[in-house]
Amino acid sequence: MDNGIDVVLYQKLETGELFLLEERTWNTNMVAALEHINYLIVDGQEYETLEGRLNVDTNKLELLLVSVRHD
């Protein structure tokens, strides 16, 4: 049974500060897809993934994102 993986999404703002976008449980297929993607859509906004880390202290996968502008 797939209990999923807790994923925390942080947005890196233009000021360099981090903003917590959301935290939710992803299934293992979604986590595996991270090998092949560079962009995520969250609440209709597109973000580019910069990096990720596995926080073994909290058992969470943390992803650092920046907003993509479509001018």
C-alpha positions in Angstrom: 0.0 0.0 0.0 1.3 3.5 -1.0 1.0 5.8 2.0 2.6 8.6 -0.1 5.4 11.0 0.7 4.9 14.4 2.4 6.1 17.1 0.1 6.7 20.7 1.1 6.8 23.4 -1.7 8.8 26.6 -1.0 8.8 29.5 -3.3 12.0 31.5 -3.5 10.9 35.2 -3.7 12.8 37.8 -5.7 14.1 39.2 -2.3 15.7 35.8 -1.6 13.2 34.9 1.1 11.4 31.6 1.2 7.6 31.4 1.2 5.8 28.2 2.1 3.4 27.5 -0.8 1.9 24.3 0.5 2.5 20.9 2.0 0.6 17.8 0.9 1.1 14.1 0.4 2.2 12.9 -3.0 1.9 9.4 -4.2 5.1 7.7 -5.3 4.3 8.1 -9.0 4.2 11.9 -8.6 7.6 11.8 -6.7 9.1 9.6 -9.4 8.0 12.1 -12.1 10.3 14.7 -10.5 13.1 12.9 -12.4 11.6 14.0 -15.7 10.1 17.4 -15.0 11.3 20.9 -14.4 8.0 22.8 -13.9 5.0 22.4 -11.5 1.6 24.1 -11.6 0.3 25.0 -8.1 -3.1 26.8 -7.8 -2.9 27.7 -11.5 0.6 29.3 -11.2 3.6 27.8 -12.9 6.8 27.3 -11.0 10.3 26.1 -12.0 11.9 23.6 -9.7 15.4 24.7 -8.6 16.3 21.9 -6.3 15.0 19.4 -3.8 16.2 17.9 -0.6 15.1 15.0 1.6 14.7 16.2 5.2 15.3 13.0 7.1 14.6 14.8 10.4 11.0 15.5 9.3 10.5 12.7 6.8 9.6 15.2 4.1 10.7 16.0 0.6 11.3 19.8 0.2 11.2 21.4 -3.2 12.5 24.9 -3.9 10.6 26.7 -6.7 10.6 30.1 -8.5 7.6 31.6 -10.1 7.6 31.6 -13.9 6.5 34.8 -15.6 4.6 34.7 -18.9 5.0 38.3 -20.2 
